[in-house]
């Protein structure tokens, strides 16, 4: 175990990355526990206000992220300073991404359906950083041999091809596969060759005169959403808490 730690974490300089990921996940978990206690009216916690203005935790999150980011750049990958700034950055990133939906919508949607985006982004971020910590590098550069790495042309071609796969997957409406495909190229390749989502830019451009392809894409998207939406929502509720029920909309004429 000691040899593995030294060879895979210490020597490549990944200790700050591990500390940042750990503090990021812990901050998100602790924050969600606290806000759920506040929501339920339990415990000693309460909302932070100044002059009647509710201070969202994204505010200190931004400050900590800036401090940790600049400090990490200045301190390098080794030493006590890099470890401290990595933890500061992870805490700040956890606070910021926990309110990602608020930033996206410019509205307090924390306990609404739109607020689920925050949980999704946090999980994706943790997964991507975990893959990089495990040895995967963006655009599949980790798959190249030492000789290929010394050949700049080979590296550029590999990055360009994998980036193209990720762009195609993104244009087909498969954002998650495109993100993971940046780190694991095979994922982007699968997303690039499969049918596009019916509302994606790819479908609008290339399926416009192909009714069979449109029908197949719509049917596949329907079956996929029907199969996975329920489990995904339950997992999001388990991690981040259940959103508030949407208020009933009255019909025109007051009925």
N, C-alpha and C positions, 0 to 999 in steps of 0.2 A: 504493500500500500504506500509506503514511504517513497519507494522508487517511482511509482506511478505519479504520485503527487509532484515530486521534483521534476520528472521528465515532461509531464503534460500541463502542469499549472505554473510552477515556479520558474523553470528555465525559459519558457516562451513569454514570460511576463504577463500571465493571465490572472494573477492574484487580484489586481484592482478590478478587473472585469467580474470576477467571482464575487468580490465584496459588493460591487455596484448592483449586481443581479440579486444577491441575497437581501441587501437593504431595500431594494426596489420592491421585491415581493413582500417582505415583512411590513414595509410601510403601507402598501396597498391593503394587506390583510388587516392590520391594526386599524387603519383609517375606516375601513368598511365596518369593522366591529363597533368602533366608537360611534359612527353616524347611525348605525342601526339601533344602538342603545339610545341615542338622542331621539331618534324617530319614535321609539317605543316608550319614551319617558322614563327610562331606567338609568341608574347610575348617577355619578356626580358630574357628568359631562353636559355641556350645553353649547349652543351656537356662539361664535365669537362676533361681537358687534362693536363698532366704533362710530359714535355720533349717529346712532340709529341705522347705520349701514352694515348689512351682514357681510362679513369678511369670509369669502370662500377660501378653502385651503389651497386652491390653485395659486393664490397670491404668494404665500410663503414658499410654495413649491417652485415658482418661477425664480424667486430670489436664490433659493438653495441650488437649483439647477445651474444658474449662471455662475454662482460661486464655485460649485464643484467642477463645472466644465472648464472654466478658465484655470482653476487651480490644478486640475489634472493635466492640462496641456503644458502648464509651466513646470510641473514637477516630474514629468516623465513616467515610465512604467514601473520603476522600482523605488523602494524606500518607504519610510513611514508616511511622508507627505502624500504620496500618490494613493496610499491606502485610505487615508483620512478623506481626501477629496473625492475618491471613488464612492465612499459611503455617503458623503454629503450629496453627491450627484444622484445616487440611487434613491435617496430619500426624497429629494426634490422631484425627480422624474415620477416617482410613485404618487406623490401628491398632485402633480400636474395631470398625469394620464388618468387618475381616478375621476377627474372632472373634464375629461376630453370632450364629452358630449356638450358640456356647457360652452366650451371654446368653439366647437363646431357650429352650434345653433345660436350662440350669443344669447342664451336664455337659460334660466335655472330649470333644467330638465332632468335633474339628478334622479328623481323618483318617478320618472315617466318612461314610456316605451322607448323614447329616443335616448334615454339615459343608459340603455343596455349597451350602446356603442362603447361606452367607457370600459365596461367589463371586457368586451370583445377585444378592444385595442390593447388592454393590459395583458390579456392572455397571449395574444399574438406577439407582443413585444417580448414577454418572458420566454416564449418558445423560441423565437428567433435568436435572442441572446444566448439561450441555453445551447442551441445548435452551434453557434460560433464558439462558445466555451468548450464544446466537445471536439472542436477541431475543424469544423466546416468554415470555409471562407466564402465571401460573396463571389458570385458568378463562377463557382466551381474551380477556382484557382488551386484549391487544395488537391484536385484530381490530377494536376500536372506533375510530371517527373521533374527532377532537379535540372536535367538538360533542357526541358521545355520551359522551365521557369527562367533559365538564363537567356532563352531566345525571346526577345521582346515581341517579335512578330507573332509567335505562337500564343503568348499571353494575351495580346490585343485581340487576336481572332477568337480565342476562347471566351473572353469577356463580351465581345460584340455579339457572338452567336447566342450565348446564354441570356444576354440582355434583350436580344430580339425575341427569344422565346417568352421571356417575362412580359414584354410589351404586348405580344400577341395574346397571351393569357389574360392580361389586364383588359385589353380591348374586347375580349369575349365575355367580359363581366365576371371574371374569376379572380377577384382582387386577392383573396387569401392565397390561392395557388400561386399568383404572381409574386406575392411577398415572400412566401416560402421558397419559391423558385429562384429568387435572387441568391439564396444561400445553398439550396439543393437543386441543381439544374434539372434533374430528372422530373421534379414536381412541375416546373415551368413547362417542360416538354409535354407532359401529360395534359396540362391545361391548354396548351397551344393546339394540340391535335384533336381534342374533343369538341363536341358541338358547343356553340356559343349560347349564352343566355339570351332569351328572346328579346329582351329590352336593351341589349348591349349595343355598342357602336358597331361591332363586327356584324351582328345580325342585321342591323339597319342598312349597312352598306352592301353586304354580300348575299343576304337572304331575301332581299327585296323582290327579286324575280324568281325565287326558288320556293314555291309554296310547300313542297314536301319537306325541305330543310327547315322552314319556319315551323311547320306542324310538329316535326320530330323534336326540334329544340323546345317548343312550348310543352310538349308532353313530357320530355325528360326533365325539364325544370319543375313541372308540377309534381312528378313522382319524387324527385329529389327533395323538394321543399316539404312535401307531405311526410316523408320519412324522417327528415332530420330537424325540422323546425321545432317539434315538440321536445326531443331530447336536448337540443341546444338551449331552448328557453328555460327548461328545468335546471340545466347546469348554470346558466346565467343567474337565475333566481337564487340558487344555492350559494353561489360565490358572492353576488352583489346585493341580494335582497330583492324582494318582489316589488315591481313598480306599483304605484297607486293606480286604482281603477280609473279609467277615463270617465269624465262626467257624461251623463246621458244628454244627447243633443235633442233639443225640442224640434218638432216638425214646424214647417212654416204655418203661421196663423196661431201659434201658441199651443198646438196640440202635441 
